[in-house]
Amino acid sequence: MALKTYEEYLESLRKMRPNIHKFGELIEDVTTYPATKRTVEGHGQVFKMQHDPEFREMVTVQSDLIDEPISRYLSIIKSPEDQIANSRLKRLMFHRTGTCTGGRCAGWTALNAMYASTWDMENDLGVDYHQRFLAWLKDAQKRDITISGALTDPKGDRTRKPHQQDDPDMNLRVVERRDDGIVVRGAKVMICGIAAANEVFVLPGSAYKEEDKDYCVAFVTPRDVEGLTIVETRHLGDGREMEEGVGFDAPVTEGGITQAYLFFEDVFVPNERVFMLGEWKYTGPTVVNFILPYRSAIGGCVAGQGDIKIGSALLTARTNGLADKVFSDKITTMIINNETTFSVGIAAAALGRKHPSGAWQPDPLLANVNKVHVATLPYETSRIAQDIAGGIGETGCMPAAVDFNNPEYGHLVQKYLKAAKSADSRVKAARMVEWSTMGGGVPGCMHGGGSPDGAKMFIRMFYNSEKTVEMVKRIAKINEDIPDPGKKPRK
Ligand SMILES: Cc1cc2nc3c(=O)[nH]c(=O)nc-3n(C[C@H](O)[C@H](O)[C@H](O)COP(=O)(O)OP(=O)(O)OC[C@H]3O[C@@H](n4cnc5c(N)ncnc54)[C@H](O)[C@@H]3O)c2cc1C
């Protein structure tokens, strides 16, 4: 059966070569190390849910490749319903974990992007990329693996192209082509959920021209492949204080966030796992194939985060003795923000189009509009949550759990933290406000899935403002030619 159990998932991670570092230590077992175990548990919840009748339909789907139920995270999105299920799944995952499970969602999006891109390259150029990709995907579905998605390069000087950088490794590139595969060098940075992943799906970070064809490479590699060194990033509220038994300092009990820096020092990738090699004209479309489903569904993810902010703010207020109605208008604004990102994503899914490969791709204008909302509205929702919670929630302004429980002065801490409800409930609720508004619970609303300015560029590209000018000229009976003076006339 293609659906792993939670224990089988943990076992698959334990078997991997340790190559992840944090706080100067090599992490021997990501399933028990304090700063990675919670992200593993968060990602692992889907393995519990796929065997639970309550959630099975949300998290699994029938595969037309292996004719078995598989994790949705390994499926190809072929209809608006599949894409809507993507948004709903991301919202659900936030509800279950209180944080980001990006080690599945970015990988899922990457494999969907390459499904379409490999089909285009095979169709246009006759290379067998799509067949290779399908062979890998079939196997991935049978093994029920967890895959991170890696696009972001260090990039170096943002004004220069990859081949113009002082150091050519600032963007990941191919340094050797062999009969049986390729060797890659460089890095991918800020990659979500690596500690919870079995494999990493690598895509080009941008659209490139011919002079940068060595940077035009897409492949999948095991997370523990020889030559790959990984360093986990730091996060507010993670690390040693999150250790088991420390109490409310670790606000979410089955979830945690990690991103990582991935250093590829001459990593070999066999041909059967290479899905693009030098086809520079296909890098732009590949990035677009990635951002359409990602920017549509991220609205569901941040709506889920927003739901957690509402619940946390209300709980903190209630423990202070304050009724929900005191904050009615503020809560309404939070709800509107959540449902805006969720529903624009759903609209992008509904108004999408079928790629010739059979993949369903959300509407590009609406998907990018959603990215800008996602980079804007959750910040207001966070502001309101902090407003409702008071200072104890704003910056987690409370003594640590060890002081709360200290035999000498803990009773004083608890006495003065108690409000209308127990000190214990009040600090736990307030920690959730802190976590979800400024801690590790924030899933990269601003830059995750690309910066909002990039999305704005696409919005201008996909919105036909010339058509609006013609529209108004017709109804206002303006017959004169009024071109945009900022545009050079075509020769
Ligand atoms: C929580 C989180 C999770 C993430 N997860 C993943 C993941 O799983 N996989 C992955 O691949 N990536 C991931 N990322 C990385 C994310 O995709 C990048 O942060 C994003 O693409 C922006 O790149 P950057 O951070 O290098 O910003 P920069 O490129 O440094 O951009 C900073 C600002 O400068 C502007 N800018 C940049 N270049 C130019 C230019 N040439 N001209 C004018 N303006 C410019 C940008 O618009 C932006 O406003 C994650 C990020 C976060 C925060």
Ligand as a Chemical Component Dictionary entry (heavy atoms), coordinates in Angstrom:
data_LIG
# 
_chem_comp.id                   LIG 
_chem_comp.type                 NON-POLYMER 
_chem_comp.pdbx_formal_charge   0 
_chem_comp.three_letter_code    LIG 
# 
loop_
_chem_comp_atom.comp_id 
_chem_comp_atom.atom_id 
_chem_comp_atom.alt_atom_id 
_chem_comp_atom.type_symbol 
_chem_comp_atom.charge 
_chem_comp_atom.model_Cartn_x 
_chem_comp_atom.model_Cartn_y 
_chem_comp_atom.model_Cartn_z 
_chem_comp_atom.pdbx_ordinal 
LIG C1  C1  C 0 9.343  31.399 5.725  1  
LIG C2  C2  C 0 9.953  31.253 4.367  2  
LIG C3  C3  C 0 9.898  30.003 3.726  3  
LIG C4  C4  C 0 10.510 29.818 2.488  4  
LIG N1  N1  N 0 10.477 28.578 1.922  5  
LIG C5  C5  C 0 11.085 28.374 0.737  6  
LIG C6  C6  C 0 11.098 27.069 0.145  7  
LIG O1  O1  O 0 10.574 26.103 0.697  8  
LIG N2  N2  N 0 11.714 26.916 -1.043 9  
LIG C7  C7  C 0 12.311 27.951 -1.693 10 
LIG O2  O2  O 0 12.839 27.745 -2.787 11 
LIG N3  N3  N 0 12.341 29.191 -1.134 12 
LIG C8  C8  C 0 11.748 29.427 0.056  13 
LIG N4  N4  N 0 11.766 30.678 0.624  14 
LIG C9  C9  C 0 12.509 31.741 -0.028 15 
LIG C10 C10 C 0 11.626 32.720 -0.780 16 
LIG O3  O3  O 0 11.151 32.139 -1.979 17 
LIG C11 C11 C 0 12.481 33.990 -1.031 18 
LIG O4  O4  O 0 12.651 34.602 0.236  19 
LIG C12 C12 C 0 11.834 34.939 -2.006 20 
LIG O5  O5  O 0 11.813 34.389 -3.303 21 
LIG C13 C13 C 0 12.581 36.293 -2.043 22 
LIG O6  O6  O 0 13.938 36.095 -2.289 23 
LIG P1  P1  P 0 15.016 36.749 -1.286 24 
LIG O7  O7  O 0 14.658 36.379 0.084  25 
LIG O8  O8  O 0 16.360 36.366 -1.797 26 
LIG O9  O9  O 0 14.775 38.295 -1.402 27 
LIG P2  P2  P 0 15.574 39.387 -2.239 28 
LIG O10 O10 O 0 15.814 38.868 -3.614 29 
LIG O11 O11 O 0 16.766 39.795 -1.464 30 
LIG O12 O12 O 0 14.514 40.544 -2.313 31 
LIG C14 C14 C 0 14.398 41.557 -1.327 32 
LIG C15 C15 C 0 13.663 42.741 -1.946 33 
LIG O13 O13 O 0 14.420 43.272 -3.041 34 
LIG C16 C16 C 0 13.628 43.277 -4.238 35 
LIG N5  N5  N 0 14.515 42.917 -5.360 36 
LIG C17 C17 C 0 15.258 41.796 -5.502 37 
LIG N6  N6  N 0 15.972 41.842 -6.657 38 
LIG C18 C18 C 0 15.671 43.010 -7.245 39 
LIG C19 C19 C 0 16.092 43.656 -8.462 40 
LIG N7  N7  N 0 16.965 43.085 -9.285 41 
LIG N8  N8  N 0 15.569 44.865 -8.742 42 
LIG C20 C20 C 0 14.682 45.466 -7.903 43 
LIG N9  N9  N 0 14.247 44.906 -6.744 44 
LIG C21 C21 C 0 14.741 43.702 -6.419 45 
LIG C22 C22 C 0 12.529 42.232 -4.006 46 
LIG O14 O14 O 0 11.354 42.490 -4.769 47 
LIG C23 C23 C 0 12.290 42.394 -2.503 48 
LIG O15 O15 O 0 11.437 43.471 -2.269 49 
LIG C24 C24 C 0 11.158 30.899 1.856  50 
LIG C25 C25 C 0 11.171 32.161 2.477  51 
LIG C26 C26 C 0 10.598 32.341 3.719  52 
LIG C27 C27 C 0 10.679 33.699 4.372  53 
# 
loop_
_chem_comp_bond.comp_id 
_chem_comp_bond.atom_id_1 
_chem_comp_bond.atom_id_2 
_chem_comp_bond.value_order 
_chem_comp_bond.pdbx_ordinal 
LIG C1  C2  SING 1  
LIG C2  C3  SING 2  
LIG C2  C26 DOUB 3  
LIG C3  C4  DOUB 4  
LIG C4  N1  SING 5  
LIG C4  C24 SING 6  
LIG N1  C5  DOUB 7  
LIG C5  C6  SING 8  
LIG C5  C8  SING 9  
LIG C6  O1  DOUB 10 
LIG C6  N2  SING 11 
LIG N2  C7  SING 12 
LIG C7  O2  DOUB 13 
LIG C7  N3  SING 14 
LIG N3  C8  DOUB 15 
LIG C8  N4  SING 16 
LIG N4  C9  SING 17 
LIG N4  C24 SING 18 
LIG C9  C10 SING 19 
LIG C10 O3  SING 20 
LIG C10 C11 SING 21 
LIG C11 O4  SING 22 
LIG C11 C12 SING 23 
LIG C12 O5  SING 24 
LIG C12 C13 SING 25 
LIG C13 O6  SING 26 
LIG O6  P1  SING 27 
LIG P1  O7  DOUB 28 
LIG P1  O8  SING 29 
LIG P1  O9  SING 30 
LIG O9  P2  SING 31 
LIG P2  O10 DOUB 32 
LIG P2  O11 SING 33 
LIG P2  O12 SING 34 
LIG O12 C14 SING 35 
LIG C14 C15 SING 36 
LIG C15 O13 SING 37 
LIG C15 C23 SING 38 
LIG O13 C16 SING 39 
LIG C16 N5  SING 40 
LIG C16 C22 SING 41 
LIG N5  C17 SING 42 
LIG N5  C21 SING 43 
LIG C17 N6  DOUB 44 
LIG N6  C18 SING 45 
LIG C18 C19 SING 46 
LIG C18 C21 DOUB 47 
LIG C19 N7  SING 48 
LIG C19 N8  DOUB 49 
LIG N8  C20 SING 50 
LIG C20 N9  DOUB 51 
LIG N9  C21 SING 52 
LIG C22 O14 SING 53 
LIG C22 C23 SING 54 
LIG C23 O15 SING 55 
LIG C24 C25 DOUB 56 
LIG C25 C26 SING 57 
LIG C26 C27 SING 58 
# 
